[in-house]
Amino acid sequence: MMKHLRIDGQRLWRSLMELAEIGATPKGGVKRLALTELDKQGRDLVVGWGRAAGLAVTVDRIGNVFMRRAGRDPARAPVIAGSHIDTQPTGGKFDGNYGVLAALEVVRTLNDAGIQTHAPIEIAIWTNEEGSRFVPVMMGSGVFCGAFTLEHAYAARDIDGKSVREELARIGYVGAEVPGEHPVDAYFEAHIEQGPVLEDSGKVIGVVPAVLGLSWYDCEVTGMEAHAGPTPMPLRKDALQAANRIMGQVVEIANRHPPYGRGTVGFVQVFPNSRNVIPGKVNFSIDLRNVSNDQLNRMHEELMTYIDTVRRESGLAIHIERVSHYPPCPFHSDCIDAVRRATDTLGYSHMDVVSGAGHDAIYVARVAPAGMIFVPCKDGVSHNEIEDAKPEHIEAGCNVLLHAMLGRAGAAT
Amino acid sequence: MMKHLRIDGQRLWRSLMELAEIGATPKGGVKRLALTELDKQGRDLVVGWGRAAGLAVTVDRIGNVFMRRAGRDPARAPVIAGSHIDTQPTGGKFDGNYGVLAALEVVRTLNDAGIQTHAPIEIAIWTNEEGSRFVPVMMGSGVFCGAFTLEHAYAARDIDGKSVREELARIGYVGAEVPGEHPVDAYFEAHIEQGPVLEDSGKVIGVVPAVLGLSWYDCEVTGMEAHAGPTPMPLRKDALQAANRIMGQVVEIANRHPPYGRGTVGFVQVFPNSRNVIPGKVNFSIDLRNVSNDQLNRMHEELMTYIDTVRRESGLAIHIERVSHYPPCPFHSDCIDAVRRATDTLGYSHMDVVSGAGHDAIYVARVAPAGMIFVPCKDGVSHNEIEDAKPEHIEAGCNVLLHAMLGRAGAAT
């Protein structure tokens, strides 16, 4: 009987569209940065839906939200599914939001069918996954798993100088629970792929064996501001030109480590940023990724060596700091198998897809078995207002989540 | 008797320091952007000094200020000296301000000595020379000489969308006079060199035969925003990487056209500017200069050819627009000779120095004989908060201005 249970794809879609109205952008995307007023409105909406579904809500000190559907056996740790609802500055409707609302749809489906599980079922909303406004990225799950301390996260400040501590209090999401003390039997996260592999291969479900490791750097090049006209070329200390060499090298390093090498400069700030002043200072970010620790370490070494060269040749001061590092993350075989089994049960086409993006599941995997379910997104585009996904894929991924969780938690009735 | 007349170097220095307090920055520079509240305060201070010195003030429709000391012969056109008092975002105390306050010191000196000139003497304050907030640069003198229309200047907007028309009205500097209808017998502008030549050569006065021509461009590269992790390198449309190639080429083009070739990228804006998003769009400025039309034209052609190459190779949309162009400007032999004669009379060491920077004198030279007087600045540094000059050089340049103007206007008593 359980085998024929299905979620309500239209209800899930409607919830996704309703949540996407909070911070909606003219181009059809969402701008709902972590711990803003819009983030608060989004959280309030989803928590309201959880309460309406009969869930008990707890919040921890970094603002992670857990919404619990009791199991028959109160001693068992909960099987949790979730993700995040903060977005990029020009983000889409699905990234993160899908994982949270798919978990909610699983609960609603169990409610409608009157099914009780042995283990409790929970929905998790992790704080500040995107890291656009506050670094470190994946902040809520990071504190939860002990990757860094609560105090470290609290002290992070946005570009206007506002801290996580202040902003979390302002939106009313500082809970009493100590992060990490919340029990977890297993964790599942449904997510759009954010890459082109599933779409290209014509598959519906991605079973995710691992996530690429990544290193994030802040780089600052300091030269000397001067008037653009009268300063002869050989006498210049042009910070942007030295920065440009490094920015170009980031891509070349990635190209030297295929097929999973990635290199991106996404953020650049030039000072004083006036058209007739030679830049005196440039700050920029570097993002390197690969699937093996060895390759990622080699990319790191190549970057450091190249920066030494530019420093020596330009005579400028170059400061480089690794601000985040996540080793490649293989997921737990129990969870990978649970996802694959559910997919087989449901009859969806599937393939293994290594994730190129960071996810809360990486951190949760440090403290409990974890796994992920990917569905295709249009043109592989994410972190973009035109991010899109097909309703039938959104529905399929949620059905896989339902059966993976049911398999883990066990149906009592 | 006139030969022994000297300006008051200490009074001039005090006025420079007092004006520099308006918009003073912690590092000893000045931030007084055109048509801001601080610009208004600076204008009010200098105009107040002019009135106290008995000058008659007129303002034209683009906000250029003229302060007149009557001559014996009211039919003669005035001999004018001046510059601007707006600054770069991280500018210094001397750029522009020196030319205006040196002219004021000439008037004060003539007043003290009870000298009447045949031709009237005037001080000019030109609106928005720097172009940091509003393009085109050298706006007030540009409208004055007919390089572009008043309506064109009025319509310029800053990064917040405020127009020149609104901001000029807000600070109370929209005058009745039609720009360009103000008569000019000759125009002199004293200025710090903003380059290292005089200091290196140990000379006190630069006689300026010409100003480098310049072309300013706005360039926009449009790629495709995408998540930095899961997007394989070959499938990316990274706008920053294509922009970087062009930025590097700007410097190479300048290096191919020595000794006066200059190439600068001073302004860069990356969208969405988030560390884990591949940039979808980059806007940046290009500044090319040289001393001959031929060389500047060749630099332009090389830039356009290179951009075609990047467009073809990257497949990205690249829009390039020349937003300002000034051909190299030779000054009038009468004014060059007047400056050289005054320098000889006073016994200062001097040399010819081609200006690498744009100045209001370039535009005024289109409608009247014009010339410039350079004095050394520390390390050749300008458009920088640490811009500095020696009091004795500041004084010497003002004495040269006094005698060049007296020679042109003629002393009646």
Interface residues (C-beta under 8 A of the other chain):
Chain A: Q88 P89 T90 E130 G131 S132 V137 E193 Q194 G195 P196 V197 L212 L214 W216 M224 E225 A226 H227 A228 G229 P230 T231 P232 M233 L235 D238 L240 Q241 N244 R245 M247 G248 V251 A254 N255 P258 P259 G261 R262 G263 T264 V265 G266 F267 V268 Q269 V270 F271 P272 N273 S274 R275 N276 V277 I278 P279 G280 S285 D287 R289 S355 G356 A357 G358 G380 V381 S382 H383 N384
Chain B: Q88 P89 T90 E130 G131 S132 V137 E193 Q194 G195 P196 V197 L212 L214 W216 M224 E225 A226 H227 A228 G229 P230 T231 P232 M233 L235 D238 L240 Q241 N244 R245 M247 G248 V251 A254 N255 P258 P259 G261 R262 G263 T264 V265 G266 F267 V268 Q269 V270 F271 P272 N273 S274 R275 N276 V277 I278 P279 G280 S285 D287 R289 S355 G356 A357 G358 G380 V381 S382 H383 N384
